[in-house]
Amino acid sequence: MLQDIPTPTQLDPLESTGCILETERLALRRPTLADTKAIAHLANDRRIAEMTRRLPHPYLHDHAVEFVNALSAGSDTVFLIELDRQPIGLVGIDWREPEVPELGYWLGVAHWGQGYATEAARAMIDFTFEEFAVEHLISGARVANPASRNILEKCGFQWSGVELHRFAAIGSSTPVDRFKLSRSVWSSLKHWGTSTRR
Ligand SMILES: CC(C)(COP(=O)(O)OP(=O)(O)OC[C@H]1O[C@@H](n2cnc3c(N)ncnc32)[C@H](O)[C@@H]1OP(=O)(O)O)[C@@H](O)C(=O)NCCC(=O)NCCS
């Protein structure tokens, strides 16, 4: 059953369900403190930080601990992406603006170029539209990030304009292509149907 757009106290259905999403090759589950070493190891790469708004560089173990601890109180729904039971990245929804939840993701560099981010993004999109009564998802990709733009377009997102956003790792603002996916477009594309839940 669809939940209403979440209030800050009911943001994360994963907290209560321990839900795991499974795709053809990946498992997506809630990150815990036991994952912080792996998260820090994967995230500590300038090539990732420079394409994501909030990741600092260098990315230390303390950053990962702070990130995981903040999840229970914060406004993000985050899944750890696992391949053969090994963490390879993160995908999540930022609910700071509940009417327009924002999709984000990153993978460790060793795992780029194999379609994993598209697979994880589709599972996250399905989960969000299936669990919450939202009409749109938004996302963004730096103008200098054609791989992410490609993922968003493959998931049905449509370009909606360019905005300047500050990126922590580069310490300045840079142009970001903004994208929007409506529930109706998602419904029409849902034949991708690659994820199951347990
Ligand atoms: C963006 C990112 C998640 C891509 O992960 P990935 O698993 O390699 O992505 P996928 O393989 O699912 O899809 C990437 C697509 O972009 C294409 N692509 C990759 N590099 C490209 C480039 N330089 N120019 C054009 N297209 C490119 C790939 O061919 C692929 O498309 P295809 O499946 O049609 O061939 C990964 O590079 C990353 O973590 N980057 C740093 C963080 C980031 O950019 N996050 C997104 C912003 S929130």
Ligand as a Chemical Component Dictionary entry (heavy atoms), coordinates in Angstrom:
data_LIG
# 
_chem_comp.id                   LIG 
_chem_comp.type                 NON-POLYMER 
_chem_comp.pdbx_formal_charge   0 
_chem_comp.three_letter_code    LIG 
# 
loop_
_chem_comp_atom.comp_id 
_chem_comp_atom.atom_id 
_chem_comp_atom.alt_atom_id 
_chem_comp_atom.type_symbol 
_chem_comp_atom.charge 
_chem_comp_atom.model_Cartn_x 
_chem_comp_atom.model_Cartn_y 
_chem_comp_atom.model_Cartn_z 
_chem_comp_atom.pdbx_ordinal 
LIG C1  C1  C 0 28.031 7.762  -12.498 1  
LIG C2  C2  C 0 28.336 6.349  -12.019 2  
LIG C3  C3  C 0 27.393 5.993  -10.869 3  
LIG C4  C4  C 0 28.137 5.391  -13.197 4  
LIG O1  O1  O 0 28.203 4.060  -12.728 5  
LIG P1  P1  P 0 28.207 2.844  -13.787 6  
LIG O2  O2  O 0 27.853 1.585  -13.055 7  
LIG O3  O3  O 0 29.471 2.892  -14.559 8  
LIG O4  O4  O 0 26.993 3.248  -14.722 9  
LIG P2  P2  P 0 26.250 2.325  -15.775 10 
LIG O5  O5  O 0 27.242 1.361  -16.334 11 
LIG O6  O6  O 0 25.009 1.752  -15.160 12 
LIG O7  O7  O 0 25.784 3.371  -16.855 13 
LIG C5  C5  C 0 26.646 4.378  -17.325 14 
LIG C6  C6  C 0 26.225 4.711  -18.724 15 
LIG O8  O8  O 0 26.927 5.882  -19.140 16 
LIG C7  C7  C 0 27.772 5.570  -20.236 17 
LIG N1  N1  N 0 28.992 6.328  -20.065 18 
LIG C8  C8  C 0 29.988 6.081  -19.197 19 
LIG N2  N2  N 0 30.940 7.026  -19.345 20 
LIG C9  C9  C 0 30.531 7.855  -20.331 21 
LIG C10 C10 C 0 31.070 9.003  -20.938 22 
LIG N3  N3  N 0 32.235 9.502  -20.548 23 
LIG N4  N4  N 0 30.348 9.602  -21.915 24 
LIG C11 C11 C 0 29.155 9.127  -22.288 25 
LIG N5  N5  N 0 28.580 8.033  -21.740 26 
LIG C12 C12 C 0 29.267 7.408  -20.774 27 
LIG C13 C13 C 0 27.969 4.069  -20.191 28 
LIG O9  O9  O 0 28.282 3.561  -21.458 29 
LIG C14 C14 C 0 26.591 3.624  -19.707 30 
LIG O10 O10 O 0 25.625 3.672  -20.723 31 
LIG P3  P3  P 0 25.174 2.356  -21.527 32 
LIG O11 O11 O 0 24.687 1.383  -20.484 33 
LIG O12 O12 O 0 24.094 2.851  -22.409 34 
LIG O13 O13 O 0 26.395 1.864  -22.237 35 
LIG C15 C15 C 0 29.798 6.204  -11.533 36 
LIG O14 O14 O 0 30.646 6.589  -12.588 37 
LIG C16 C16 C 0 30.089 7.034  -10.320 38 
LIG O15 O15 O 0 29.898 6.573  -9.196  39 
LIG N6  N6  N 0 30.551 8.293  -10.536 40 
LIG C17 C17 C 0 30.879 9.201  -9.448  41 
LIG C18 C18 C 0 29.627 9.627  -8.660  42 
LIG C19 C19 C 0 28.532 10.131 -9.574  43 
LIG O16 O16 O 0 28.761 10.665 -10.645 44 
LIG N7  N7  N 0 27.283 9.985  -9.078  45 
LIG C20 C20 C 0 26.142 10.505 -9.808  46 
LIG C21 C21 C 0 25.829 11.892 -9.439  47 
LIG S1  S1  S 0 24.681 11.908 -8.075  48 
# 
loop_
_chem_comp_bond.comp_id 
_chem_comp_bond.atom_id_1 
_chem_comp_bond.atom_id_2 
_chem_comp_bond.value_order 
_chem_comp_bond.pdbx_ordinal 
LIG C1  C2  SING 1  
LIG C2  C3  SING 2  
LIG C2  C4  SING 3  
LIG C2  C15 SING 4  
LIG C4  O1  SING 5  
LIG O1  P1  SING 6  
LIG P1  O2  DOUB 7  
LIG P1  O3  SING 8  
LIG P1  O4  SING 9  
LIG O4  P2  SING 10 
LIG P2  O5  DOUB 11 
LIG P2  O6  SING 12 
LIG P2  O7  SING 13 
LIG O7  C5  SING 14 
LIG C5  C6  SING 15 
LIG C6  O8  SING 16 
LIG C6  C14 SING 17 
LIG O8  C7  SING 18 
LIG C7  N1  SING 19 
LIG C7  C13 SING 20 
LIG N1  C8  SING 21 
LIG N1  C12 SING 22 
LIG C8  N2  DOUB 23 
LIG N2  C9  SING 24 
LIG C9  C10 SING 25 
LIG C9  C12 DOUB 26 
LIG C10 N3  SING 27 
LIG C10 N4  DOUB 28 
LIG N4  C11 SING 29 
LIG C11 N5  DOUB 30 
LIG N5  C12 SING 31 
LIG C13 O9  SING 32 
LIG C13 C14 SING 33 
LIG C14 O10 SING 34 
LIG O10 P3  SING 35 
LIG P3  O11 DOUB 36 
LIG P3  O12 SING 37 
LIG P3  O13 SING 38 
LIG C15 O14 SING 39 
LIG C15 C16 SING 40 
LIG C16 O15 DOUB 41 
LIG C16 N6  SING 42 
LIG N6  C17 SING 43 
LIG C17 C18 SING 44 
LIG C18 C19 SING 45 
LIG C19 O16 DOUB 46 
LIG C19 N7  SING 47 
LIG N7  C20 SING 48 
LIG C20 C21 SING 49 
LIG C21 S1  SING 50 
# 
